[in-house]
Amino acid sequence: TGLGLSICKQLVEAMGGEAALRGHKSQYARGTLSIPAQGLVMSLELWAEAPDRISTSMEMPGLGLFRSGYDGAVAWGEDPMSGATLQEGEALIQARRESDFYGDLNYATRYAQMQTIGLVPWGSYTAYQVNVVTPEGQKETLFFDKETGLHIGSEQLVETDMGPVPLRGTYDQHQVFGGVTLPTRCVEATGPIESIITFETIVFDGPDFALPAKPETVQALIDEQ
């Protein structure tokens, strides 16, 4: 709808404007991922490069390093329990969407359908609720702060080994990095389990934070295809 597109345009302006977003070609973030119910705190690093490359690294105490990424064509993962894997189906589609470096600017093509429901309560905020459907048919509900225009929440169903599970995300504690306003805390609840990502460092276009190479085990799987 026209109102939905207007809200997405407001988001771009609230983040710093199109010129600020397009002015960057890469991003590095470092922080922690915690799961309070399980007493877990893990270190987390994320690298992203335009137009569609991403890599994440997470160190889990007692288990080791968990890595994942998308190189513009292949989504992959590597961890101590499963070893190296290549993603397919919904996991590949999700990786492709999440790796879009300019995703917040590509709202007109990012969603096949967009319906604005109106103003609703979201935590301590009043937010615009916008229901969207991706070109692949994935439904998601987005929430934008009425006052600032920032994206502060989302709801969707995600596929797991146990079937579809509701995922609720809350994004807050926004700060400005390189002229771009970003959340430094992301709280995600999958069913009864809540995880909290807190970013301590976010750097754009840092020469010392190049996207790391894929693990050799992952490259070997790709070469076998």
ZILINCOR-V924250 format. One record per residue. N is the residue number from 0. RES is the residue in three letters. BURIAL is + if it has 9 or more other C-alpha atoms within 8 Angstrom, else -. Layout:
n-><N | N>
res-><RES | RES>
burial-><BURIAL | BURIAL>
This chain:
n-><0 | 1 | 2 | 3 | 4 | 5 | 6 | 7 | 8 | 9 | 10 | 11 | 12 | 13 | 14 | 15 | 16 | 17 | 18 | 19 | 20 | 21 | 22 | 23 | 24 | 25 | 26 | 27 | 28 | 29 | 30 | 31 | 32 | 33 | 34 | 35 | 36 | 37 | 38 | 39 | 40 | 41 | 42 | 43 | 44 | 45 | 46 | 47 | 48 | 49 | 50 | 51 | 52 | 53 | 54 | 55 | 56 | 57 | 58 | 59 | 60 | 61 | 62 | 63 | 64 | 65 | 66 | 67 | 68 | 69 | 70 | 71 | 72 | 73 | 74 | 75 | 76 | 77 | 78 | 79 | 80 | 81 | 82 | 83 | 84 | 85 | 86 | 87 | 88 | 89 | 90 | 91 | 92 | 93 | 94 | 95 | 96 | 97 | 98 | 99 | 100 | 101 | 102 | 103 | 104 | 105 | 106 | 107 | 108 | 109 | 110 | 111 | 112 | 113 | 114 | 115 | 116 | 117 | 118 | 119 | 120 | 121 | 122 | 123 | 124 | 125 | 126 | 127 | 128 | 129 | 130 | 131 | 132 | 133 | 134 | 135 | 136 | 137 | 138 | 139 | 140 | 141 | 142 | 143 | 144 | 145 | 146 | 147 | 148 | 149 | 150 | 151 | 152 | 153 | 154 | 155 | 156 | 157 | 158 | 159 | 160 | 161 | 162 | 163 | 164 | 165 | 166 | 167 | 168 | 169 | 170 | 171 | 172 | 173 | 174 | 175 | 176 | 177 | 178 | 179 | 180 | 181 | 182 | 183 | 184 | 185 | 186 | 187 | 188 | 189 | 190 | 191 | 192 | 193 | 194 | 195 | 196 | 197 | 198 | 199 | 200 | 201 | 202 | 203 | 204 | 205 | 206 | 207 | 208 | 209 | 210 | 211 | 212 | 213 | 214 | 215 | 216 | 217 | 218 | 219 | 220 | 221 | 222 | 223 | 224>
res-><THR | GLY | LEU | GLY | LEU | SER | ILE | CYS | LYS | GLN | LEU | VAL | GLU | ALA | MET | GLY | GLY | GLU | ALA | ALA | LEU | ARG | GLY | HIS | LYS | SER | GLN | TYR | ALA | ARG | GLY | THR | LEU | SER | ILE | PRO | ALA | GLN | GLY | LEU | VAL | MET | SER | LEU | GLU | LEU | TRP | ALA | GLU | ALA | PRO | ASP | ARG | ILE | SER | THR | SER | MET | GLU | MET | PRO | GLY | LEU | GLY | LEU | PHE | ARG | SER | GLY | TYR | ASP | GLY | ALA | VAL | ALA | TRP | GLY | GLU | ASP | PRO | MET | SER | GLY | ALA | THR | LEU | GLN | GLU | GLY | GLU | ALA | LEU | ILE | GLN | ALA | ARG | ARG | GLU | SER | ASP | PHE | TYR | GLY | ASP | LEU | ASN | TYR | ALA | THR | ARG | TYR | ALA | GLN | MET | GLN | THR | ILE | GLY | LEU | VAL | PRO | TRP | GLY | SER | TYR | THR | ALA | TYR | GLN | VAL | ASN | VAL | VAL | THR | PRO | GLU | GLY | GLN | LYS | GLU | THR | LEU | PHE | PHE | ASP | LYS | GLU | THR | GLY | LEU | HIS | ILE | GLY | SER | GLU | GLN | LEU | VAL | GLU | THR | ASP | MET | GLY | PRO | VAL | PRO | LEU | ARG | GLY | THR | TYR | ASP | GLN | HIS | GLN | VAL | PHE | GLY | GLY | VAL | THR | LEU | PRO | THR | ARG | CYS | VAL | GLU | ALA | THR | GLY | PRO | ILE | GLU | SER | ILE | ILE | THR | PHE | GLU | THR | ILE | VAL | PHE | ASP | GLY | PRO | ASP | PHE | ALA | LEU | PRO | ALA | LYS | PRO | GLU | THR | VAL | GLN | ALA | LEU | ILE | ASP | GLU | GLN>
burial-><- | - | - | + | + | - | + | + | - | + | + | + | + | + | + | + | + | + | - | + | + | - | - | + | + | + | + | + | + | + | + | + | + | + | + | + | - | - | - | + | + | + | + | + | + | + | + | + | + | + | + | + | + | + | + | + | + | + | + | + | - | - | - | + | + | + | + | + | + | + | + | - | - | + | + | + | + | + | + | + | - | - | - | + | + | + | + | - | - | - | + | + | + | - | + | + | - | - | + | + | + | + | + | - | - | - | + | - | - | + | + | + | - | + | + | + | - | - | + | - | - | + | - | - | - | + | + | + | + | + | + | + | + | + | - | - | - | - | + | + | + | + | + | + | + | + | - | - | + | + | + | + | + | + | + | + | + | - | + | - | - | - | - | - | + | + | + | + | + | + | + | + | - | + | - | - | + | - | - | + | + | + | + | + | + | + | + | + | + | + | - | - | - | + | + | + | + | + | + | + | - | + | + | + | + | + | - | - | + | - | + | - | - | - | - | - | - | + | + | - | + | - | - | - | ->
